[in-house]
């Protein structure tokens, strides 16, 4: 079952609703999540990163997690279904 997650992002001064699924990129060798990792079982960090990457054109545009790149983007989770 695929879970769709809707997030409201403010990017470039305008609101944007982003829909992502619950698939997260993992290392091929079974090493876990490839990018952002939440604390323990929390998944908000990798889900937010996925939405941010989608808005900006891909994970390669997240600039390796530098906070300065994300300072203009604010987000809140709208709904899970």
ROZARO-990623 format. One record per residue: x, y, z of N, C-alpha, C, O in turn; residue number from 1; residue in one letter. Coordinates in nm, 3 decimals. Example, Ala and Ser with C-alpha at 12.3 -4.5 7.8 and 13.67 -1.06 7.14 Angstrom:
2
+---------+---------+---------+---------+---------+---------+---------+---------+---------+---------+---------+---------+-----+------+
:      nx :      ny :      nz :     cax :     cay :     caz :      cx :      cy :      cz :      ox :      oy :      oz : pos : code :
+---------+---------+---------+---------+---------+---------+---------+---------+---------+---------+---------+---------+-----+------+
:   1.319 :  -0.569 :   0.780 :   1.230 :  -0.450 :   0.780 :   1.320 :  -0.330 :   0.780 :   1.424 :  -0.332 :   0.846 :   1 :    A :
:   1.285 :  -0.225 :   0.708 :   1.367 :  -0.106 :   0.714 :   1.290 :   0.003 :   0.787 :   1.341 :   0.114 :   0.804 :   2 :    S :
+---------+---------+---------+---------+---------+---------+---------+---------+---------+---------+---------+---------+-----+------+
END
This chain:
81
+---------+---------+---------+---------+---------+---------+---------+---------+---------+---------+---------+---------+-----+------+
:      nx :      ny :      nz :     cax :     cay :     caz :      cx :      cy :      cz :      ox :      oy :      oz : pos : code :
+---------+---------+---------+---------+---------+---------+---------+---------+---------+---------+---------+---------+-----+------+
:   0.084 :  -0.118 :   0.000 :   0.000 :   0.000 :   0.000 :   0.089 :   0.125 :   0.000 :   0.180 :   0.137 :   0.082 :   1 :    X :
:   0.061 :   0.215 :  -0.090 :   0.135 :   0.341 :  -0.097 :   0.060 :   0.446 :  -0.015 :  -0.061 :   0.462 :  -0.029 :   2 :    X :
:   0.132 :   0.515 :   0.069 :   0.075 :   0.625 :   0.146 :   0.115 :   0.755 :   0.078 :   0.233 :   0.776 :   0.047 :   3 :    X :
:   0.019 :   0.841 :   0.055 :   0.047 :   0.973 :  -0.001 :   0.049 :   1.075 :   0.111 :  -0.039 :   1.074 :   0.197 :   4 :    X :
:   0.147 :   1.161 :   0.110 :   0.166 :   1.261 :   0.214 :   0.159 :   1.398 :   0.146 :   0.227 :   1.422 :   0.046 :   5 :    X :
:   0.078 :   1.486 :   0.202 :   0.061 :   1.619 :   0.146 :   0.127 :   1.719 :   0.241 :   0.097 :   1.721 :   0.360 :   6 :    X :
:   0.215 :   1.799 :   0.187 :   0.284 :   1.900 :   0.266 :   0.264 :   2.036 :   0.202 :   0.261 :   2.049 :   0.080 :   7 :    X :
:   0.251 :   2.136 :   0.285 :   0.240 :   2.273 :   0.237 :   0.375 :   2.339 :   0.258 :   0.419 :   2.357 :   0.372 :   8 :    X :
:   0.440 :   2.376 :   0.149 :   0.570 :   2.441 :   0.156 :   0.558 :   2.585 :   0.110 :   0.484 :   2.615 :   0.016 :   9 :    X :
:   0.628 :   2.673 :   0.177 :   0.642 :   2.811 :   0.131 :   0.778 :   2.820 :   0.067 :   0.881 :   2.809 :   0.134 :  10 :    X :
:   0.779 :   2.841 :  -0.063 :   0.905 :   2.847 :  -0.136 :   0.904 :   2.969 :  -0.226 :   0.813 :   2.985 :  -0.308 :  11 :    X :
:   1.003 :   3.055 :  -0.211 :   1.009 :   3.176 :  -0.292 :   0.896 :   3.272 :  -0.262 :   0.856 :   3.350 :  -0.349 :  12 :    X :
:   0.842 :   3.267 :  -0.141 :   0.736 :   3.359 :  -0.100 :   0.596 :   3.316 :  -0.139 :   0.501 :   3.391 :  -0.118 :  13 :    X :
:   0.581 :   3.198 :  -0.196 :   0.449 :   3.151 :  -0.239 :   0.420 :   3.012 :  -0.181 :   0.510 :   2.928 :  -0.173 :  14 :    X :
:   0.294 :   2.987 :  -0.141 :   0.260 :   2.855 :  -0.090 :   0.253 :   2.753 :  -0.204 :   0.215 :   2.786 :  -0.316 :  15 :    X :
:   0.290 :   2.632 :  -0.172 :   0.285 :   2.524 :  -0.271 :   0.255 :   2.395 :  -0.199 :   0.326 :   2.358 :  -0.105 :  16 :    X :
:   0.150 :   2.323 :  -0.241 :   0.119 :   2.193 :  -0.184 :   0.196 :   2.088 :  -0.263 :   0.188 :   2.083 :  -0.386 :  17 :    X :
:   0.270 :   2.005 :  -0.192 :   0.353 :   1.902 :  -0.254 :   0.302 :   1.766 :  -0.209 :   0.280 :   1.744 :  -0.090 :  18 :    X :
:   0.284 :   1.676 :  -0.302 :   0.243 :   1.540 :  -0.271 :   0.361 :   1.447 :  -0.292 :   0.423 :   1.445 :  -0.399 :  19 :    X :
:   0.392 :   1.370 :  -0.189 :   0.500 :   1.270 :  -0.201 :   0.444 :   1.135 :  -0.157 :   0.339 :   1.128 :  -0.093 :  20 :    X :
:   0.514 :   1.029 :  -0.193 :   0.476 :   0.898 :  -0.143 :   0.567 :   0.861 :  -0.027 :   0.654 :   0.939 :   0.012 :  21 :    X :
:   0.545 :   0.743 :   0.027 :   0.622 :   0.703 :   0.145 :   0.748 :   0.625 :   0.112 :   0.809 :   0.566 :   0.202 :  22 :    X :
:   0.788 :   0.623 :  -0.014 :   0.913 :   0.556 :  -0.051 :   1.029 :   0.653 :  -0.029 :   1.027 :   0.766 :  -0.078 :  23 :    X :
:   1.128 :   0.608 :   0.044 :   1.245 :   0.691 :   0.072 :   1.370 :   0.625 :   0.015 :   1.381 :   0.502 :   0.020 :  24 :    X :
:   1.464 :   0.702 :  -0.039 :   1.585 :   0.644 :  -0.096 :   1.673 :   0.580 :   0.011 :   1.700 :   0.639 :   0.115 :  25 :    X :
:   1.715 :   0.458 :  -0.018 :   1.801 :   0.383 :   0.074 :   1.926 :   0.337 :   0.001 :   1.928 :   0.328 :  -0.122 :  26 :    X :
:   2.029 :   0.307 :   0.077 :   2.152 :   0.254 :   0.019 :   2.128 :   0.112 :  -0.029 :   2.057 :   0.036 :   0.036 :  27 :    X :
:   2.187 :   0.075 :  -0.142 :   2.168 :  -0.057 :  -0.201 :   2.222 :  -0.168 :  -0.111 :   2.174 :  -0.281 :  -0.118 :  28 :    X :
:   2.321 :  -0.138 :  -0.029 :   2.381 :  -0.241 :   0.055 :   2.304 :  -0.265 :   0.185 :   2.352 :  -0.337 :   0.273 :  29 :    X :
:   2.185 :  -0.205 :   0.198 :   2.105 :  -0.224 :   0.318 :   2.147 :  -0.135 :   0.433 :   2.112 :  -0.163 :   0.548 :  30 :    X :
:   2.220 :  -0.030 :   0.404 :   2.271 :   0.059 :   0.508 :   2.171 :   0.160 :   0.560 :   2.209 :   0.249 :   0.637 :  31 :    X :
:   2.046 :   0.150 :   0.522 :   1.945 :   0.242 :   0.572 :   1.919 :   0.358 :   0.477 :   1.953 :   0.352 :   0.359 :  32 :    X :
:   1.857 :   0.462 :   0.530 :   1.822 :   0.578 :   0.449 :   1.947 :   0.644 :   0.391 :   2.049 :   0.656 :   0.458 :  33 :    X :
:   1.935 :   0.685 :   0.266 :   2.051 :   0.742 :   0.196 :   2.078 :   0.886 :   0.235 :   2.192 :   0.931 :   0.227 :  34 :    X :
:   1.976 :   0.960 :   0.276 :   1.995 :   1.102 :   0.303 :   1.956 :   1.133 :   0.447 :   2.011 :   1.074 :   0.540 :  35 :    X :
:   1.863 :   1.224 :   0.467 :   1.824 :   1.264 :   0.603 :   1.771 :   1.145 :   0.682 :   1.702 :   1.057 :   0.630 :  36 :    X :
:   1.807 :   1.145 :   0.809 :   1.759 :   1.040 :   0.899 :   1.692 :   1.106 :   1.018 :   1.743 :   1.204 :   1.073 :  37 :    X :
:   1.578 :   1.051 :   1.057 :   1.510 :   1.101 :   1.176 :   1.572 :   1.040 :   1.301 :   1.652 :   0.947 :   1.294 :  38 :    X :
:   1.533 :   1.092 :   1.412 :   1.578 :   1.038 :   1.541 :   1.494 :   0.916 :   1.574 :   1.372 :   0.926 :   1.588 :  39 :    X :
:   1.558 :   0.802 :   1.587 :   1.484 :   0.679 :   1.616 :   1.393 :   0.643 :   1.501 :   1.437 :   0.628 :   1.387 :  40 :    X :
:   1.264 :   0.628 :   1.532 :   1.165 :   0.589 :   1.430 :   1.095 :   0.709 :   1.368 :   1.002 :   0.692 :   1.289 :  41 :    X :
:   1.138 :   0.831 :   1.401 :   1.072 :   0.950 :   1.346 :   1.110 :   0.967 :   1.199 :   1.227 :   0.957 :   1.162 :  42 :    X :
:   1.010 :   0.994 :   1.117 :   1.034 :   1.006 :   0.973 :   1.010 :   1.145 :   0.918 :   1.018 :   1.165 :   0.797 :  43 :    X :
:   0.982 :   1.242 :   1.003 :   0.950 :   1.375 :   0.950 :   1.068 :   1.435 :   0.873 :   1.047 :   1.500 :   0.771 :  44 :    X :
:   1.190 :   1.415 :   0.919 :   1.306 :   1.475 :   0.851 :   1.325 :   1.421 :   0.709 :   1.339 :   1.501 :   0.617 :  45 :    X :
:   1.326 :   1.289 :   0.688 :   1.341 :   1.242 :   0.550 :   1.220 :   1.273 :   0.461 :   1.236 :   1.290 :   0.340 :  46 :    X :
:   1.100 :   1.280 :   0.519 :   0.983 :   1.315 :   0.439 :   0.987 :   1.461 :   0.397 :   0.954 :   1.494 :   0.283 :  47 :    X :
:   1.027 :   1.549 :   0.488 :   1.040 :   1.690 :   0.454 :   1.150 :   1.710 :   0.349 :   1.136 :   1.791 :   0.257 :  48 :    X :
:   1.260 :   1.636 :   0.365 :   1.369 :   1.646 :   0.269 :   1.322 :   1.602 :   0.130 :   1.358 :   1.663 :   0.029 :  49 :    X :
:   1.241 :   1.495 :   0.125 :   1.191 :   1.447 :  -0.003 :   1.102 :   1.553 :  -0.069 :   1.112 :   1.576 :  -0.190 :  50 :    X :
:   1.014 :   1.616 :   0.009 :   0.929 :   1.722 :  -0.045 :   1.012 :   1.840 :  -0.093 :   0.986 :   1.895 :  -0.200 :  51 :    X :
:   1.112 :   1.878 :  -0.015 :   1.200 :   1.988 :  -0.052 :   1.274 :   1.956 :  -0.182 :   1.285 :   2.040 :  -0.271 :  52 :    X :
:   1.324 :   1.832 :  -0.192 :   1.393 :   1.790 :  -0.314 :   1.300 :   1.792 :  -0.434 :   1.342 :   1.829 :  -0.544 :  53 :    X :
:   1.175 :   1.752 :  -0.414 :   1.079 :   1.753 :  -0.524 :   1.053 :   1.895 :  -0.573 :   1.047 :   1.919 :  -0.694 :  54 :    X :
:   1.038 :   1.989 :  -0.482 :   1.014 :   2.128 :  -0.519 :   1.132 :   2.187 :  -0.595 :   1.114 :   2.266 :  -0.687 :  55 :    X :
:   1.253 :   2.148 :  -0.556 :   1.373 :   2.210 :  -0.613 :   1.436 :   2.129 :  -0.725 :   1.541 :   2.168 :  -0.776 :  56 :    X :
:   1.374 :   2.018 :  -0.766 :   1.422 :   1.946 :  -0.882 :   1.500 :   1.819 :  -0.855 :   1.550 :   1.758 :  -0.950 :  57 :    X :
:   1.515 :   1.777 :  -0.732 :   1.584 :   1.652 :  -0.702 :   1.675 :   1.664 :  -0.581 :   1.706 :   1.774 :  -0.534 :  58 :    X :
:   1.718 :   1.551 :  -0.532 :   1.806 :   1.548 :  -0.414 :   1.939 :   1.618 :  -0.440 :   2.001 :   1.672 :  -0.348 :  59 :    X :
:   1.983 :   1.617 :  -0.565 :   2.111 :   1.682 :  -0.596 :   2.104 :   1.833 :  -0.574 :   2.208 :   1.899 :  -0.566 :  60 :    X :
:   1.983 :   1.888 :  -0.564 :   1.968 :   2.032 :  -0.542 :   1.944 :   2.068 :  -0.396 :   1.916 :   2.184 :  -0.364 :  61 :    X :
:   1.956 :   1.972 :  -0.307 :   1.938 :   2.003 :  -0.165 :   2.067 :   2.052 :  -0.101 :   2.069 :   2.082 :   0.018 :  62 :    X :
:   2.174 :   2.059 :  -0.177 :   2.303 :   2.112 :  -0.134 :   2.355 :   2.045 :  -0.006 :   2.403 :   2.112 :   0.086 :  63 :    X :
:   2.343 :   1.916 :  -0.003 :   2.398 :   1.835 :   0.107 :   2.349 :   1.879 :   0.244 :   2.421 :   1.868 :   0.343 :  64 :    X :
:   2.226 :   1.928 :   0.250 :   2.166 :   1.960 :   0.378 :   2.207 :   2.090 :   0.442 :   2.181 :   2.111 :   0.560 :  65 :    X :
:   2.271 :   2.179 :   0.367 :   2.310 :   2.308 :   0.425 :   2.186 :   2.388 :   0.464 :   2.096 :   2.408 :   0.382 :  66 :    X :
:   2.182 :   2.432 :   0.587 :   2.066 :   2.503 :   0.638 :   2.038 :   2.632 :   0.561 :   1.922 :   2.670 :   0.545 :  67 :    X :
:   2.141 :   2.699 :   0.513 :   2.122 :   2.825 :   0.441 :   2.037 :   2.806 :   0.316 :   1.964 :   2.897 :   0.276 :  68 :    X :
:   2.045 :   2.688 :   0.256 :   1.967 :   2.661 :   0.135 :   1.819 :   2.647 :   0.168 :   1.734 :   2.676 :   0.083 :  69 :    X :
:   1.786 :   2.604 :   0.287 :   1.647 :   2.580 :   0.324 :   1.586 :   2.694 :   0.403 :   1.469 :   2.686 :   0.441 :  70 :    X :
:   1.661 :   2.800 :   0.429 :   1.611 :   2.906 :   0.515 :   1.489 :   2.977 :   0.457 :   1.410 :   3.033 :   0.533 :  71 :    X :
:   1.471 :   2.976 :   0.325 :   1.356 :   3.041 :   0.264 :   1.236 :   2.949 :   0.254 :   1.126 :   2.994 :   0.223 :  72 :    X :
:   1.255 :   2.823 :   0.281 :   1.145 :   2.728 :   0.268 :   1.093 :   2.692 :   0.406 :   1.167 :   2.641 :   0.491 :  73 :    X :
:   0.966 :   2.718 :   0.428 :   0.901 :   2.681 :   0.553 :   0.796 :   2.577 :   0.518 :   0.740 :   2.580 :   0.408 :  74 :    X :
:   0.769 :   2.486 :   0.609 :   0.676 :   2.379 :   0.575 :   0.593 :   2.336 :   0.694 :   0.631 :   2.356 :   0.810 :  75 :    X :
:   0.479 :   2.276 :   0.663 :   0.400 :   2.210 :   0.765 :   0.329 :   2.092 :   0.699 :   0.291 :   2.098 :   0.582 :  76 :    X :
:   0.312 :   1.986 :   0.775 :   0.247 :   1.869 :   0.721 :   0.096 :   1.892 :   0.725 :   0.040 :   1.926 :   0.829 :  77 :    X :
:   0.029 :   1.874 :   0.611 :  -0.115 :   1.895 :   0.604 :  -0.192 :   1.769 :   0.640 :  -0.281 :   1.773 :   0.725 :  78 :    X :
:  -0.159 :   1.658 :   0.577 :  -0.241 :   1.539 :   0.600 :  -0.169 :   1.414 :   0.551 :  -0.084 :   1.418 :   0.462 :  79 :    X :
:  -0.205 :   1.304 :   0.611 :  -0.164 :   1.172 :   0.565 :  -0.292 :   1.102 :   0.521 :  -0.395 :   1.116 :   0.586 :  80 :    X :
:  -0.286 :   1.027 :   0.413 :  -0.403 :   0.945 :   0.380 :  -0.360 :   0.821 :   0.305 :  -0.444 :   0.739 :   0.269 :  81 :    X :
+---------+---------+---------+---------+---------+---------+---------+---------+---------+---------+---------+---------+-----+------+
END
